[in-house]
Amino acid sequence: MELYKTTLIDKQQLAPDIWQFRFQLDSPPELNFTPGQYLILMISDQRRLYSIASSNSLKDSFSLIVKLLPDGVGSNFLRSLEIDSRAFFQGPAGFFTLRSPDKPKMFLSAGTGIAPIRSQLFSSLEKGEVQAPELFLFWGLKRKADVYLFDEFNGLSKKCPNFNFWICLDQEENFLGLDVERFRRGRVDQVFRSFIKEKRLKPDQLNGFEYYLCGAREIVESLNQFLQDLSVNKENIFFDKF
């Protein structure tokens, strides 16, 4: 795999414990990747994997969206990294990539599992191509204080009528002030089940979509089983293998 020498050019807190880091490519000067892939951050003799969160139209820089854990090796490294500091990555790698360009897609995500999906969505839609297939995002977070990237996704949905999204808050009681079109109470699977009822989708119609799952292992495993219980074929469900 290629070794990339990079410089941190921006770091921004998006929500409690959630940060976005943007790195400029120094050598080689460009990064070419397939949306959904990850990079390997090199920390002395240790390695940490982070999904690329930015569009693949950006060649000279990339972004990561990371939950900083209290005692994580990668978290401590990134937390202490100052602007203009150097970081080394290997990659890109991974197979969590979009399959059929013409088939409509459902993205079911939780937490920072949004990172590779953000890359996939913006890489596919940022040009506002109306001929792109329908894309639906169901993103699970706990409370409204945990919400980030809302303006980005909302702007993308206005620019691209074939993209629709809902943010699923499973521990929030007060929805006052939230966009009623975009926020739902409940877990991703609960909101998705309501979507099926609203659209009156039958099992054979559900298999007309590709499904992309990303988040913590237990959530992905639960969503995978949930979809199969709805008679979605395994061949239509994609996620990183743990």
N, C-alpha and C positions, 0 to 999 in steps of 0.2 A: 504493500500500500504506500501511497505517496505520503511524504512528510511535509507538513505545512508549518511555516514560521509565520506567526501572526502578531498583531499589536492590538490591544484592547483600545477601542476608540469611543465606546459609550457603555455605560451601565446605568440601569434605571430600575427602580423598584416599582413593580406593577400592582402588587397586592401583598398582604402579610406573608413574608417568607418567599415570595415569588419575585424573581429578578430576570431582567432581559440584559444579555451581554452581546455587544456587537464587536466583532473582530475584523480588522483590515488584513488582507493577505499581503505579506511581504515577499515570501518566496515559497513556491512559485506564485506569480502575481494573480492567478485566477484559480477558482474552484469550480469544477463542473461536477454536478451530482444530479441524481434522480430524486425528485421530491419524495420525502418519506425516509430517506437514508440518514445515517448518523455519522458523527465524527468521534474519534477517540482522543480524549484529552490526556496528555502525557504529564504525569506528576512524579518526578524522580523515577523510581522503578515501578510505579503503579499506573494503572490506566482506568479511566472512567469514560463511559459512553454517554453521549448527549445527542439527541436528535436535532437536526438543523431545522430552525423555525422560520427561515426566510425563503423568499422566492428564489427559484433557480435562475431567474433573469439577472440577479445580482451576481456578478462574476468576481468582483474584487473585494467582497466582504460577505459576512454571514452573521446570523443571529442565533443565539441559544436562549431558550426560556427554561429557567431552572428553579426548582424549589430548594432553597438552601436549608439543609438539615443542620441541627446543632453540632453534631460531631462527625459529619461526613468528610472524608478526605477531599473529594472534589469540591464540596460545599465550602470547606475552609480555605481551599486554594482560591476559588473564585471570589469568595467574600473579601479576601485580603488583596485581591488584584486591583492595582491602581490604573487609572487611565495612562496610556502610553507604555504599559508593561507588556512584556513579551510572553506569549504562550505558544506551545507546540501541540499540533494535532496530527493524527494519522487518519487516513480514510480517502474518500467516503466509503461506507459499507452498509450492509443491510438490505433486506428484501421486502420491507413494508412499503411497497410502491404500488401505484395505481395500475390495474391490469388493462381492461378494455377502455379505450378512450371514448367510445360512443355509448356505453351503458350507463344509465342513471345510478347514482351512488348514495348510500346512507353512511354517514360518519357518526359513530357512537363513541364518545370520548369522556374521560373524567380527569380533572386536575390538569397537571402539566402534560398529560397525554395529548393535549391540544397542539403541542409544538410541531410534530411532523405533519399533522392535519392542516395546520395553518400554512405550512409550506406547500402542501398539495393544493389547497384551495386557491391561494394567491398565485401560484404558478399557473394554474388552470384558468383563472378568471380575471386576472388583473388587467387584461387587454379588453375586457368587456365583450367577449365573443358571445353573441347571442345563440350561436349554433351549438354551444357546449351542452352536454346532457344535464338533466336536473340533478342538483346536488343538495342534500339535506344534512344538516349538522344538528346533533343532539349532544350538548356539552354539560356534564354534571359538575357542579360545585356545591359547597355547603351553604354558604350565606351570601347575601349581597355584598358584604364587605370583602368577599373573596373574588369578586368579579373584576376581570380585566379584559382588554381587547374588544370590549363591546362596541366602541365607536368604529373600530376597524371592520368588524364583521357587519355591522349595520350599514356602513358606507358601501361595503362590497355587495350587500343584498340590494341596495338601491341602484347600484350601477349594473348589476347582473340579475335580472328577474328570474333566472333559472336557479338561483341560489337562495335557500331559505334556512333559517337557523332558530334554535330555541336553547336558552340557558336554563338548566334544570337545577333548582335549589331545593335540596332535600332536608335542610335544617333551618330554613328561614320561615318565620311566622309573619313578618311585616313586609308586604309587597308594595306598600305605599310609595309612590314616586317611581316605580319601575315600569318599563314599557310593557303594557299588557299583551302586546303582540309577540314579544320576544322572551318573556320569562314565564316559567311554569313551576309550580310546586311539585316536588317529588323527585325520585331517582330517574335516571335516564331510561331504564326499562319501563317504568310507569308512564312517563311522558310519551315514550314511543308507542306503547300500547294504546294510549288515548289517541295518538295520531292515526293509528291503524283504524280505530273505530270511526274517527271523524271522516277519513278518506274512504272508509268502507273497503279496505283492501283485503282481498282473499289470499289464501296461501299461494295460489298459482301466480298472483300478481306480485307478491312479496319476492318471489324468485326472479322477477324481472330486474332486480337491483343487485349491485355489489355492496357488500357491507365491510366497512373498515373500522376496527376496534382498537382503541389505544388508551392506556392508563395503567394503573397498578395491576399486577398479575391476577389477584383475586377478582378484581372488577372485570377484567377482560374474560376470564374463565366463566364468570357468572353471565356476562352478556352473550358469550358464545353459546352457552347452554340455553339461555333464554331464547335466542334466535332459532336454535334447532328445535326447541319445543314449539315454536310457531311454524314449524315445517319448512324453515329456510334451509336449503341444501348446503352442506359443508363446503361445497365447491364455490359458493358465493360469499364465503366469510373469510376475511383476511386479517391477520394480526401478527405481531412479532412472536416468534417461538421462543419460549423461555428456557 
